[in-house]
Amino acid sequence: MDFKDVKELIKIFDASALNSLSITQENTKIKLKKGLKPSVAIPTTIQPQNPPSPQIQAPAHTEQAPATQTTQTPRGDTINSPMVGTFYRCPSPNTPAYVNVGDKVKKGQTLGIIEAMKIMNEIEAEFDCKILEIIPNDSQPVEYNSPLFVVEKL
């Protein structure tokens, strides 16, 4: 388990109703507890995979910079991410995107997917709307409650 996975696990745990969580995987053991003290991840061993993780994360931050600038001035209502994960516009690499800018969608229609801990979660329209902007790029990490789509309610 690398640092990125641990960080993602902590964010999901913080947003959950769980009070404690313990995971053992190969040479790593992680215990998370909620209470008066902040959640803490304690690896029992340091794996050599940890140093490359910051290098992998650096490009993701540079890719997010344009998205952050875009989200500062949304032109309409937004549909936000319900979780931390990786955003995908298509069900698979060789298929068309669920929605594109300018599309009119109905309540309950799938807009995209967020992968969190190897589970694919469909993001559905909360109301009838027109897609004005798609903020994250395909395969881009997203944070909890970050805007995914700028929409106009119909």
N, C-alpha and C positions, 0 to 999 in steps of 0.2 A: 504494500500500500504506500503510495507516494504522498508527498505533502499536499498536493492538489486535492487528492481524494479525502485526506483527513480534514482539510479546510472545508470542503463541500459537506462532509459528514457533520461537522460542527454546526454549520449554518442550518442544515435540515433539522438537526437535533434541537437547536434553539427555537425553531419555529414549531416544533411538535409539542404534544402534551406529555411526552415521556419525561420522567424524573431522573432516570438513569439508563445507561446503555453500556454494554461491555461487548467488545468484538475481539476475537483472536484469529489471526490470519498468519500462517507460516511463522516467522520469527517476531511478529509484532502483536502487541496486545494494547488495546485502547479502551479506556474507561472514561465515560462522560457522566457527570452528575449535575443536576440542577438544584439550586437552593439559594442560600444567602451568598455563596461564593460563585464567581463566574465559572462556566463550563471549562474543563481542562482536559486536554488530550495528552496522555502520557505514553509514549512509545517505550517499550522495554528494551529495544535494541535500535541502534541507528543503522539503517541500511544504506549502502553506497548509492542507491537510486535517488536519495534526497537531494544532493547537490545539483543534478541536472534540472530538477523541477523549476527553480526560479528562472532558468533560461527558457524553459517552455512557456512560462507565464508571461514573460516580458513581451513577446509579440502580441499576445492577447490584449494587453493593456494598450498597446499602440493602435490595435484595430478598434478598440472601444472608444478611443478619443473622438472620432467623428460622430459616433452615436451619441455620446454624452453631449456634444455641442448641439446636436439636433434636438435632443430631448429638453433642452433649456427653453425652447420657444415652441411648444406644441401648438398646432393650428386648430385643434379640436379636442374631442374627448379621446381618452387613451384606454387601451386594453392592456393590463399589466400582467407581468409574470406571477403566477401563484406560487412559484418555488425557485430555488437555485438550481441551475442545470445548464445544459447546452441546447440552444434553440435550433430547430431544423424547419425549413420552409416546405420540404417535400417528404413523402413517406419513404422514399429510397432515392439513391443518387440518379437513377435513370428515368425518373418520373417527373411530371410537371409539378410546380408549386401548388399548394392548396389554394392560395389566393395571391393576387397581384394588385398593385396600386390601381385604383379605379374600379375594382370589382365591388358589386353590391352583394352582401351576404345576409343570410337569414339567421335568426337566433338559433343557436345550437349547431351551426355549421362549423366544421373544423377549419381553423386558421393556420395551425402549425403544430409542432411537437416540441416538448421539452424533455430531454433525456436527463434523468436524475438517478444515480446509482444503478445504471443499466436498465432502468425501467422507462418505457416510452409513455409519456402523458400527453394526450391530445388537448390542445387549447381550443376551446369553442367560443364562438361569438356569444356575448351575454345579451345582445339585443340586435335587431335589424340595423345594419349600418353600411356605409360605403368606406372602403379602405382608402385613406388619403396618403398614408406613409407606412412603410415597414421599417422599423428602426434597426433591429439587429440584423447582421448579415447571417447567411446560412452557416451553421456549425459554430456560431459564436457563443461564448459563455454569457449567461444572463444572471442577474441577481434577483432575489425576492422583491417583488413589487416594482421592478423596473419596467418602464413602458416598452411594449412590444410593437403595438400598432397605434397609429393616430387615425381616428375614425370620425365620421360624421353620422350621427344617429339619424335614422330614417323614420 
